[in-house]
Amino acid sequence: MNPVLKYLNSLPVLEQAAFAARCGTSVGYLRKACSKKQRLGESLCINLERESGRVLTVEQLRPDADWAYVRNSTAVQAISAQPATESIASEVQ
């Protein structure tokens, strides 16, 4: 069974709609996309991962995307966004 459908079906009906809304979509769209085996957009995959508490993962939903690069890029950006004084102070310690 499709992991999105499996996750949706594990939720009470009222929570399904709330979950889909937090992801920026609807239950109807998710069910239709899964039944037609449509490729979900990257942003939706990220929302699904976040809102499911990582029960659904972007790697599982879109294995064609290089999520390892994206995850590592985010960490590198966070480090490089630190003020230089913080970076230097942490290196000295």
Order of alpha helices (4+ residues) and beta strands (2+ residues): alpha-alpha-alpha-alpha-alpha-alpha-alpha
